[in-house]
Amino acid sequence: MLTINTFSIHDLVAFVVTAPLALLFYVAYLTMGRRLIDLLFANWLAVCAVLCFSYLLVDNVVPEGTSATAVPHASVRTLRHIQFNYSIGLIGMVTLCHFVLLYIKSRYATGVPVRLAYLACLMAVPLIWSSWFLRERAQPLGETSSWSCACPWMPEVSALVTGYAALYFIVTAILVVILWRHKADTTGPAEEGTMSMIAWVRAAFGIVCLAGTVDILMAIMDYNGPAPFPAGAILVSGAISVALVGERRAAERHMVRMEEQLQIAIDIQSGLLPQGQPSVAGFEMAGWSQPAEIAGGDNYDVFQLPDGRWLITLTDASGHGLGPALIVDETRAILRALTVGCEEAATILTHARRLMAPDLHEGHFVTCFVGLLDPASATLSYASAGQGPIIFYESARGQFRREDAGSPPLVPFTSPEFHCAVRQQRFEPGDFLVLVSDGLYEAFDPSHSQFGIARLFGALCKGPRLGIQEVISHVRKEVEEFMRGGKQADDMTMLVLRKQ
């Protein structure tokens, strides 16, 4: 029957608590988002579990009631266990520092400083296993093991152990001060958990600092009662576990709220696109837009003016996501507003460029097609700032014609001169216009080949025999088959206008 010394029960309890918790946080790391903070805490719990098990072995080298000198190799076994404890404790010290730096979101939590700390830790381990650090005890501290002499063969310590104790106290005290001075974040999930649980973590690290320091001082002073660290490990692991679980729950609630807000943004942006097919006398019109992310940086608009003409626009902001989506929605509003008092498409673009320049950051730009369609004369007056190609199909000739943008994109600065050419196209029955954003013809297949303009024209060849909605569906199908299930890299938008 396996028996253990009564004064080592707390070592066993500490191991039983910390080992499953470490396993639990490893599972959480692997299955719930791979957060580095979960991995670091799991590592530290694993260190505590190993230390507690090693304490259990040390405290049972000499059974209660057995003569210390009667146990074979007791002195050497104790020495090796204690050397192992100091080595694992040093690794735990660095892991603890890494955990705190990551917890408070310090810039030192990643990169060179952390790597250097782990490297210094590993380089110091051989010193701990040398006779300069600990020496085998020649005579036991007591006749047998007991509550007052848990480890009769505790090794003799050198001045280096005092330095180790000072280092441990200084490091853990600094961590406690950092946590005490660090204020909880007031934005995002921190309001409900991320840092509002910091009081638990502060208390936990106070216990770590006190228990570990007392433990080492006991060894230095040859006081050989039960070690306080295992009991401290139980309290610390519980406190930090509560904090991290509270943080995760708060982060999940915050994520749900963010998803709700993003869904509102998506609904608003999709509501800004023309609903159904606009009723333009003598014309058919259809459009489609598919963002690469939750919100898109592409936009098309069809809007009837008081004089009977129709404003037709297609806008593409650089990048994709929520930021570009805000830019194209702003562009849409500006273009609509500028139709009041501006008769020419080029004038609208010129003023839009001036108004939008302050809102665009360096390296960002917006391409924009602006057309003014007069249904009565079947004439489209248009200008383009970087948005192309502009594709016309002339039914009389049975041919497609491609035009490039006549002007550069809208950019975050205004130059003294901005020439924007105005062009016109008169539609005959069967003629149609196709506008596409670059995300469509720059789509990639798994081998990183682009769909390209040539394939786009090939897909449009069936256009004269199809309805305009079918034209869009056919092009979409061609692009999707080309991508072969690959990830969409950019927003895709297409607008088709045909004369009946």
CORSULFEN-V726197 format. One record per residue. N is the residue number from 1. RES is the residue in three letters. SS is DSSP state (2 for helix, 1 for strand, 0 for the rest). PHI is phi in whole degrees, 0 to 359 (999 if undefined). OMEGA is omega in radians with two decimals (none if undefined). Layout:
N&RES&SS&PHI&OMEGA / N&RES&SS&PHI&OMEGA
This chain:
1&MET&0&999&-3.13 / 2&LEU&0&282&3.10 / 3&THR&0&236&3.08 / 4&ILE&0&230&3.12 / 5&ASN&0&294&-3.07 / 6&THR&2&299&-3.10 / 7&PHE&2&284&3.11 / 8&SER&2&255&-3.13 / 9&ILE&2&301&-3.11 / 10&HIS&2&293&3.05 / 11&ASP&2&295&-3.14 / 12&LEU&2&295&3.14 / 13&VAL&2&299&-3.14 / 14&ALA&2&298&3.11 / 15&PHE&2&295&-3.13 / 16&VAL&2&296&3.13 / 17&VAL&2&280&-3.00 / 18&THR&2&284&-3.10 / 19&ALA&2&297&3.09 / 20&PRO&2&297&3.10 / 21&LEU&2&297&3.09 / 22&ALA&2&298&3.11 / 23&LEU&2&298&-3.14 / 24&LEU&2&299&-3.13 / 25&PHE&2&286&3.00 / 26&TYR&2&295&3.10 / 27&VAL&2&296&3.11 / 28&ALA&2&298&3.12 / 29&TYR&2&296&-3.06 / 30&LEU&2&285&-3.01 / 31&THR&2&249&-3.03 / 32&MET&0&230&2.97 / 33&GLY&0&102&3.12 / 34&ARG&0&51&3.06 / 35&ARG&0&284&-3.12 / 36&LEU&2&298&-3.10 / 37&ILE&2&294&3.07 / 38&ASP&2&294&3.13 / 39&LEU&2&296&-3.13 / 40&LEU&2&295&3.12 / 41&PHE&2&293&3.08 / 42&ALA&2&299&3.10 / 43&ASN&2&299&-3.11 / 44&TRP&2&293&3.08 / 45&LEU&2&297&3.10 / 46&ALA&2&297&3.08 / 47&VAL&2&299&3.13 / 48&CYS&2&298&-3.14 / 49&ALA&2&298&3.13 / 50&VAL&2&297&3.13 / 51&LEU&2&298&-3.12 / 52&CYS&2&296&3.10 / 53&PHE&2&293&3.11 / 54&SER&2&293&3.05 / 55&TYR&2&300&3.13 / 56&LEU&2&300&3.12 / 57&LEU&2&294&-3.13 / 58&VAL&2&298&-3.09 / 59&ASP&0&289&3.13 / 60&ASN&0&242&3.06 / 61&VAL&0&299&3.09 / 62&VAL&0&247&3.11 / 63&PRO&0&296&3.09 / 64&GLU&1&300&3.12 / 65&GLY&0&86&3.12 / 66&THR&0&260&3.13 / 67&SER&0&296&-3.11 / 68&ALA&2&297&-3.11 / 69&THR&2&279&-3.11 / 70&ALA&2&271&-3.12 / 71&VAL&0&270&-3.09 / 72&PRO&0&296&3.04 / 73&HIS&0&55&-3.09 / 74&ALA&2&298&-3.10 / 75&SER&2&294&-3.13 / 76&VAL&2&293&3.13 / 77&ARG&2&299&3.13 / 78&THR&2&296&3.13 / 79&LEU&2&302&-3.10 / 80&ARG&2&295&3.12 / 81&HIS&2&297&-3.11 / 82&ILE&2&291&3.06 / 83&GLN&2&301&3.10 / 84&PHE&2&299&3.14 / 85&ASN&2&300&-3.13 / 86&TYR&2&296&3.13 / 87&SER&2&294&3.12 / 88&ILE&2&295&3.11 / 89&GLY&2&298&3.11 / 90&LEU&2&294&3.09 / 91&ILE&2&296&3.10 / 92&GLY&2&297&3.13 / 93&MET&2&297&3.14 / 94&VAL&2&293&3.12 / 95&THR&2&298&3.12 / 96&LEU&2&295&3.09 / 97&CYS&2&299&3.14 / 98&HIS&2&299&-3.14 / 99&PHE&2&299&-3.10 / 100&VAL&2&296&3.14 / 101&LEU&2&299&3.11 / 102&LEU&2&288&-3.11 / 103&TYR&2&297&-3.14 / 104&ILE&0&268&3.09 / 105&LYS&0&62&3.10 / 106&SER&0&284&3.11 / 107&ARG&2&290&3.12 / 108&TYR&2&274&-3.08 / 109&ALA&2&288&3.12 / 110&THR&0&228&3.05 / 111&GLY&0&96&-2.98 / 112&VAL&2&297&-3.09 / 113&PRO&2&304&-3.12 / 114&VAL&2&293&3.13 / 115&ARG&2&299&3.12 / 116&LEU&2&296&3.13 / 117&ALA&2&296&3.12 / 118&TYR&2&294&3.12 / 119&LEU&2&295&3.11 / 120&ALA&2&298&3.12 / 121&CYS&2&299&-3.13 / 122&LEU&2&295&3.13 / 123&MET&2&291&-3.11 / 124&ALA&2&277&-3.08 / 125&VAL&2&301&3.13 / 126&PRO&2&302&3.12 / 127&LEU&2&295&-3.14 / 128&ILE&2&297&-3.11 / 129&TRP&0&273&3.11 / 130&SER&0&264&3.13 / 131&SER&0&287&3.09 / 132&TRP&0&290&-3.07 / 133&PHE&0&262&3.11 / 134&LEU&1&227&3.10 / 135&ARG&1&232&-3.14 / 136&GLU&0&295&-3.13 / 137&ARG&0&279&-3.10 / 138&ALA&0&282&-3.13 / 139&GLN&0&234&-3.13 / 140&PRO&0&292&3.12 / 141&LEU&0&283&3.13 / 142&GLY&0&211&-3.12 / 143&GLU&0&290&3.11 / 144&THR&0&209&3.13 / 145&SER&1&279&-3.12 / 146&SER&0&199&3.11 / 147&TRP&0&298&-3.13 / 148&SER&0&269&-3.14 / 149&CYS&1&217&-3.04 / 150&ALA&0&294&-3.07 / 151&CYS&0&225&-3.05 / 152&PRO&0&301&-3.09 / 153&TRP&0&259&3.09 / 154&MET&0&306&-3.06 / 155&PRO&0&298&3.04 / 156&GLU&1&282&-3.05 / 157&VAL&1&257&3.08 / 158&SER&0&253&3.12 / 159&ALA&2&295&3.13 / 160&LEU&2&295&3.11 / 161&VAL&2&293&3.05 / 162&THR&2&297&3.08 / 163&GLY&2&295&3.09 / 164&TYR&2&298&3.13 / 165&ALA&2&299&3.14 / 166&ALA&2&297&3.13 / 167&LEU&2&298&-3.13 / 168&TYR&2&299&-3.12 / 169&PHE&2&296&-3.11 / 170&ILE&2&296&-3.11 / 171&VAL&2&297&-3.10 / 172&THR&2&293&3.10 / 173&ALA&2&295&3.09 / 174&ILE&2&298&3.11 / 175&LEU&2&297&3.11 / 176&VAL&2&297&3.13 / 177&VAL&2&296&3.12 / 178&ILE&2&301&3.13 / 179&LEU&2&294&-3.13 / 180&TRP&2&291&-3.10 / 181&ARG&2&278&-3.10 / 182&HIS&0&286&-3.12 / 183&LYS&0&271&3.11 / 184&ALA&0&298&3.07 / 185&ASP&0&298&-3.10 / 186&THR&0&251&3.14 / 187&THR&0&234&3.04 / 188&GLY&2&66&-3.03 / 189&PRO&2&292&-3.11 / 190&ALA&2&300&-3.12 / 191&GLU&2&299&-3.07 / 192&GLU&0&242&-3.10 / 193&GLY&0&185&-2.94 / 194&THR&0&306&3.12 / 195&MET&0&241&3.09 / 196&SER&0&291&3.08 / 197&MET&0&272&-3.02 / 198&ILE&2&294&3.12 / 199&ALA&2&299&3.09 / 200&TRP&2&297&-3.10 / 201&VAL&2&292&3.09 / 202&ARG&2&301&-3.14 / 203&ALA&2&298&-3.13 / 204&ALA&2&298&-3.11 / 205&PHE&2&287&3.01 / 206&GLY&2&297&3.11 / 207&ILE&2&294&3.11 / 208&VAL&2&301&-3.13 / 209&CYS&2&299&-3.07 / 210&LEU&2&290&-3.06 / 211&ALA&2&295&-3.13 / 212&GLY&2&295&-3.13 / 213&THR&2&294&3.11 / 214&VAL&2&299&3.14 / 215&ASP&2&302&-3.11 / 216&ILE&2&291&3.13 / 217&LEU&2&296&3.08 / 218&MET&2&300&3.13 / 219&ALA&2&294&-3.13 / 220&ILE&2&294&-3.05 / 221&MET&0&268&-3.14 / 222&ASP&0&61&2.99 / 223&TYR&0&274&-2.87 / 224&ASN&1&241&3.07 / 225&GLY&0&280&3.13 / 226&PRO&0&303&-3.09 / 227&ALA&0&289&-3.14 / 228&PRO&0&279&-3.04 / 229&PHE&2&300&-3.14 / 230&PRO&2&303&3.11 / 231&ALA&2&296&3.09 / 232&GLY&2&296&-3.13 / 233&ALA&2&298&3.11 / 234&ILE&2&298&-3.11 / 235&LEU&2&294&-3.10 / 236&VAL&2&294&-3.11 / 237&SER&2&299&3.11 / 238&GLY&2&294&-3.09 / 239&ALA&2&295&-3.11 / 240&ILE&2&289&3.08 / 241&SER&2&298&3.10 / 242&VAL&2&300&-3.13 / 243&ALA&2&296&-3.09 / 244&LEU&2&290&3.09 / 245&VAL&2&294&3.08 / 246&GLY&2&298&3.10 / 247&GLU&2&296&-3.12 / 248&ARG&2&297&3.13 / 249&ARG&2&296&3.11 / 250&ALA&2&295&3.12 / 251&ALA&2&296&3.11 / 252&GLU&2&295&3.09 / 253&ARG&2&296&3.11 / 254&HIS&2&296&3.12 / 255&MET&2&297&3.10 / 256&VAL&2&298&3.12 / 257&ARG&2&295&3.12 / 258&MET&2&296&3.12 / 259&GLU&2&296&3.09 / 260&GLU&2&296&3.13 / 261&GLN&2&295&3.12 / 262&LEU&2&294&3.11 / 263&GLN&2&295&3.07 / 264&ILE&2&297&3.12 / 265&ALA&2&298&3.12 / 266&ILE&2&296&-3.14 / 267&ASP&2&297&3.13 / 268&ILE&2&295&-3.10 / 269&GLN&2&294&3.12 / 270&SER&2&294&3.09 / 271&GLY&2&289&3.12 / 272&LEU&2&280&3.08 / 273&LEU&0&286&3.11 / 274&PRO&0&303&-3.14 / 275&GLN&0&268&-3.10 / 276&GLY&0&75&3.12 / 277&GLN&0&265&3.12 / 278&PRO&0&303&-3.12 / 279&SER&0&268&3.13 / 280&VAL&0&254&-3.07 / 281&ALA&0&303&3.09 / 282&GLY&0&82&-3.09 / 283&PHE&1&226&2.93 / 284&GLU&1&248&-3.11 / 285&MET&1&215&3.09 / 286&ALA&1&210&3.12 / 287&GLY&1&217&-3.14 / 288&TRP&1&206&3.09 / 289&SER&1&218&-3.13 / 290&GLN&1&228&-3.12 / 291&PRO&0&288&3.08 / 292&ALA&0&281&3.12 / 293&GLU&0&235&-3.08 / 294&ILE&0&295&3.07 / 295&ALA&0&227&-3.01 / 296&GLY&0&248&3.07 / 297&GLY&0&262&3.06 / 298&ASP&1&248&3.12 / 299&ASN&1&200&2.97 / 300&TYR&1&231&-3.05 / 301&ASP&1&214&3.04 / 302&VAL&1&227&-2.96 / 303&PHE&1&216&-3.12 / 304&GLN&1&276&3.13 / 305&LEU&0&269&-3.12 / 306&PRO&0&301&-3.10 / 307&ASP&0&276&3.09 / 308&GLY&0&98&3.09 / 309&ARG&0&284&-3.14 / 310&TRP&1&237&3.03 / 311&LEU&1&273&3.11 / 312&ILE&1&238&-3.11 / 313&THR&1&226&2.94 / 314&LEU&1&222&-3.03 / 315&THR&1&236&-3.14 / 316&ASP&1&222&3.08 / 317&ALA&1&270&3.14 / 318&SER&0&298&-3.10 / 319&GLY&0&86&3.10 / 320&HIS&0&208&-3.08 / 321&GLY&0&118&-3.01 / 322&LEU&2&293&-3.13 / 323&GLY&2&299&3.08 / 324&PRO&2&301&3.11 / 325&ALA&2&298&3.10 / 326&LEU&2&295&-3.13 / 327&ILE&2&295&-3.10 / 328&VAL&2&291&3.08 / 329&ASP&2&291&3.05 / 330&GLU&2&296&3.13 / 331&THR&2&300&3.12 / 332&ARG&2&303&-3.12 / 333&ALA&2&295&-3.14 / 334&ILE&2&295&-3.13 / 335&LEU&2&297&3.09 / 336&ARG&2&297&-3.11 / 337&ALA&2&295&-3.09 / 338&LEU&2&286&3.08 / 339&THR&0&292&3.06 / 340&VAL&0&277&3.12 / 341&GLY&0&98&3.11 / 342&CYS&0&246&-3.08 / 343&GLU&0&269&-3.04 / 344&GLU&0&249&3.10 / 345&ALA&2&297&3.14 / 346&ALA&2&295&3.12 / 347&THR&2&294&3.11 / 348&ILE&2&299&-3.14 / 349&LEU&2&294&-3.14 / 350&THR&2&299&3.13 / 351&HIS&2&290&3.12 / 352&ALA&2&297&3.12 / 353&ARG&2&299&-3.13 / 354&ARG&2&294&-3.09 / 355&LEU&2&288&-3.05 / 356&MET&2&271&-3.07 / 357&ALA&2&308&-3.12 / 358&PRO&2&293&-3.07 / 359&ASP&2&268&-3.12 / 360&LEU&0&262&3.11 / 361&HIS&0&276&-3.13 / 362&GLU&0&300&-3.10 / 363&GLY&0&91&3.11 / 364&HIS&0&256&3.11 / 365&PHE&1&203&3.14 / 366&VAL&1&227&3.00 / 367&THR&1&262&-2.99 / 368&CYS&1&209&2.98 / 369&PHE&1&254&3.09 / 370&VAL&1&233&3.09 / 371&GLY&1&232&3.07 / 372&LEU&1&242&-3.07 / 373&LEU&1&261&3.06 / 374&ASP&1&255&-3.10 / 375&PRO&0&299&-3.08 / 376&ALA&0&296&-3.14 / 377&SER&0&258&-3.11 / 378&ALA&0&54&-3.10 / 379&THR&1&240&3.07 / 380&LEU&1&248&3.01 / 381&SER&1&259&-2.98 / 382&TYR&1&215&3.05 / 383&ALA&1&212&-3.09 / 384&SER&1&223&3.06 / 385&ALA&1&254&3.08 / 386&GLY&0&79&-3.09 / 387&GLN&0&264&3.14 / 388&GLY&0&200&0.03 / 389&PRO&0&282&3.03 / 390&ILE&1&257&-2.98 / 391&ILE&1&247&3.06 / 392&PHE&1&246&2.98 / 393&TYR&1&246&3.13 / 394&GLU&1&257&-3.05 / 395&SER&0&294&-3.11 / 396&ALA&0&296&-3.13 / 397&ARG&0&264&-3.11 / 398&GLY&0&66&-3.07 / 399&GLN&1&226&3.01 / 400&PHE&1&268&3.06 / 401&ARG&1&231&-3.13 / 402&ARG&1&251&3.04 / 403&GLU&1&236&3.07 / 404&ASP&0&269&3.10 / 405&ALA&0&297&-3.10 / 406&GLY&0&271&-3.06 / 407&SER&1&215&3.12 / 408&PRO&0&288&3.13 / 409&PRO&0&295&3.01 / 410&LEU&1&282&-3.02 / 411&VAL&1&234&-3.05 / 412&PRO&0&283&3.00 / 413&PHE&0&200&3.13 / 414&THR&0&249&3.09 / 415&SER&0&256&-3.12 / 416&PRO&0&303&-3.09 / 417&GLU&0&235&3.08 / 418&PHE&0&218&-3.11 / 419&HIS&0&266&3.14 / 420&CYS&0&236&-3.06 / 421&ALA&0&285&3.06 / 422&VAL&0&260&3.10 / 423&ARG&1&235&-3.13 / 424&GLN&1&230&3.09 / 425&GLN&1&220&3.06 / 426&ARG&1&264&-3.10 / 427&PHE&0&266&2.97 / 428&GLU&0&256&3.13 / 429&PRO&0&308&-3.13 / 430&GLY&0&94&3.08 / 431&ASP&0&292&3.05 / 432&PHE&1&212&-3.14 / 433&LEU&1&247&3.08 / 434&VAL&1&234&3.05 / 435&LEU&1&242&3.12 / 436&VAL&1&224&3.01 / 437&SER&0&272&-3.05 / 438&ASP&2&293&3.13 / 439&GLY&2&297&-3.12 / 440&LEU&2&281&-3.10 / 441&TYR&2&276&3.03 / 442&GLU&0&259&3.08 / 443&ALA&0&297&-3.08 / 444&PHE&1&250&2.96 / 445&ASP&0&267&-3.10 / 446&PRO&0&302&3.12 / 447&SER&0&269&3.09 / 448&HIS&0&69&2.98 / 449&SER&0&271&-3.13 / 450&GLN&1&275&3.06 / 451&PHE&0&299&2.98 / 452&GLY&2&82&-3.14 / 453&ILE&2&293&-3.09 / 454&ALA&2&299&3.11 / 455&ARG&2&293&3.09 / 456&LEU&2&298&3.11 / 457&PHE&2&296&3.10 / 458&GLY&2&298&3.11 / 459&ALA&2&291&-3.12 / 460&LEU&2&281&-3.08 / 461&CYS&0&300&3.11 / 462&LYS&0&278&-3.07 / 463&GLY&2&306&-3.11 / 464&PRO&2&300&-3.10 / 465&ARG&2&262&-3.07 / 466&LEU&0&245&2.95 / 467&GLY&0&289&-3.03 / 468&ILE&2&295&3.09 / 469&GLN&2&292&3.10 / 470&GLU&2&290&3.07 / 471&VAL&2&300&3.14 / 472&ILE&2&297&-3.13 / 473&SER&2&297&-3.13 / 474&HIS&2&293&3.13 / 475&VAL&2&295&3.10 / 476&ARG&2&302&-3.14 / 477&LYS&2&297&3.13 / 478&GLU&2&298&-3.13 / 479&VAL&2&293&-3.13 / 480&GLU&2&297&3.10 / 481&GLU&2&293&3.11 / 482&PHE&2&294&-3.12 / 483&MET&2&289&3.09 / 484&ARG&0&51&3.07 / 485&GLY&0&82&3.12 / 486&GLY&0&290&-3.12 / 487&LYS&0&286&3.09 / 488&GLN&0&288&-3.03 / 489&ALA&0&270&-3.07 / 490&ASP&0&215&3.10 / 491&ASP&0&295&-3.14 / 492&MET&1&236&3.13 / 493&THR&1&218&-3.13 / 494&MET&1&214&3.12 / 495&LEU&1&226&-3.13 / 496&VAL&1&234&3.10 / 497&LEU&1&233&-3.11 / 498&ARG&1&232&3.04 / 499&LYS&1&277&-3.14 / 500&GLN&0&287&none
